[in-house]
Amino acid sequence: MNRKDAIAWVLSVCAPCLRLLQAKTLSELVEAAVRCPRISLLRERTAG
């Protein structure tokens, strides 16, 4: 999934519940997350 598709999907699911500023913040977070290498936060939390 490319970056724009991921942002569009997340916003289409969440946008009805969010204000405009919250939707903008969420889109920026999703864009940053898509650019990051794949990591497993769940594994780190359960190991500690």
N, C-alpha and C positions, 0 to 999 in steps of 0.2 A: 504494500500500500504506500503510495507516495504521500508526501507531506500535506499537500493541499487536500487530498481525499480524506486523510485522517482528521484534519481540522474541520472539514465540512461535516464529516460524520458525527464527531463529538458535538459540534454546535447544533446539528439537526436534532440530536437526542436531548440535549440539555437546554437549548435556547428558550423553549417555552417557559421554563422555570426561572430563568435568569434575567437580571436587568442588563441593559446594554453594556455598562462598564464591566460587570461580572463576566459577560460573554466575551468581551475583548480580552480580559485577563486570562480567562480559560483558554482562548485560542492561542495566546502567547505561550502559555505553559505547555500546551499540547505540541506546539511547534518546536519548543526547546526539547521536549521529551523525545520527539521523533528523531531529532538530530543526534541524540546521545547514543553511545554504543549500548547494546542490550545488556542490562544488569538485572540481577535478581534481588530485589529489596526484601521479598518475603523470606528467602533463604537466609539473608543476613539477620533479619529480626528473629527468626526462629532459632538460629544457632546461638545467639547471645543470651 
